[in-house]
Amino acid sequence: MSDDPMRILVVEPTKDPYVKEIDGSLASMQAIVGGFIQAVEPFDDPNVLLVCNEEAKLLGLPENRFLRNRNGIPYDIIHGTFFLAQGSGEEFCSLTDKQIQTYTRLYSREKLFVMQHGKVINQPKKGKSTHER
């Protein structure tokens, strides 16, 4: 992990995504997600990582956004605040302007989950997203 400044896209439950500059330290990343970080690669773009709290579901953090396969079908739900950054493995760096635009648009479409009897009842309509697997 680096302490170099980096621009990330933060996605909080029920809110629009926003750009934030952080110092790139482990502590700054943990502060955003509220605990231990976990980086996953759910997108077709292998340079973009989704960084979340690795214990979010166990801690009962609020549901945030769907992870979808290439056909737009949800296969998981990210809980708690997460952010997007470029990187591979444990090295992270700033998103490009184009990546910020792409993922802001993607995560602005769905903001809130309503659960009823264990099922999501306000699932967004299938869109033309090719960015998720």
N, C-alpha and C positions, 0 to 999 in steps of 0.2 A: 504494500500500500504506500501511496505517495502523499506527501503533504502539499503537493502543488495544487494551486487553485483549479477547480473544475466546475463546469456548468452542467447541471443535471436537470431532469424533469421530475418534479415531485408530484405524486398522485395520492391524495388523501381521500378517505371514504366520503362520498356524497359531494365532493368539491371538484371544480375544474382543475386540471393539471396546471402547474406553474413552474417557471424556470427559477432556479436558485443557484447561487455560486457558493461552493463550500471549499474548505481548505484541503480536502482530499484525505484527511486523516481517518483512521479507523473510528476514532471517537466521534468525529463529525457525522460519519455515516450511521453509526449506531444511534446517535441522537435523533436522526430523522426517522428511523424505523422503530425506535423504542426498545432496542435490545440487540442480541446477536444477529449479525447479518448473514444472509444466504443469497448468493447470486445464481440466477437461473437464466437459461437461454430459450425463451419460448417463442422467439420470432424467426422469420426466414432470414433476417439480417443477423448473421452470426456475430457482428461487432456490437450489437446492442444487448446489454444485460439488464434484467429486471432484478433489483436488489431489494429484498424484503426481510422482515423479522422471521428468523427460522423457527421460532416457537409461537408464531402469531395465532394459529388455530388452537394450540394447547392452552394459550393464555386467554382465549375467548375474545381476541380483538375483533372489531367490527368487520363485516364483510365489505370488500372494496370493489373489485372488478373481476370479471370473468377472464379466464384464459381460454382461448378458443383454438380448435384445430384448423387446418387449412380450409375446411368446408364451412367454417363459422360456427361449428357446434361447440358449446361450452364443455370443457372436460375437467375444470377445476375452478376454484374461486380463491383469489388472493385476499388474505385478511390483513387488516391494518394498513398503515401508510407504507408505500414503497416508492422507490425512485428508479429512473432509468439513467444509465451511463454507458459510455463505450468501454469496451475492455475485453479481456480474456483472462480466465483464471482469477487470480487475485489482484490483477493490475487494472485500474480504472482510470478513465480520462473523460474529458468533456465530450458532450454530444455535439454534432454539427448542427448548423441552423436548419438544414433540411430534415434531419432526424427529429429535432424539436418540433418542427411543423407537423411532420407525419404522425408522431405519437401524441401530440397535443390533440390533433383531430381525432385520432383513434379513441383516446380515453375521455374526450369531452362528450362522446355519444351516450355513454352509459355511466350513471353516477350513483344510482341508488338501487338496492335490492329490497324487495318486499317478500318476506318469507311467510308462507301459510302452510301449516301442517308439513313442514320440512321441505316444501317445494318453492322455487322462485316463481312468483306469479307475474312479474313485470319484465320478463326476459326481453331485451331489445330485439327488434326485428333483424333478421339476417341481412347484413349489409355486404358491401363489396370489399371487405377487408382481406387483403392477401398477406398481411403482415404477421399473422399469428398462425401457429401450428396447432 
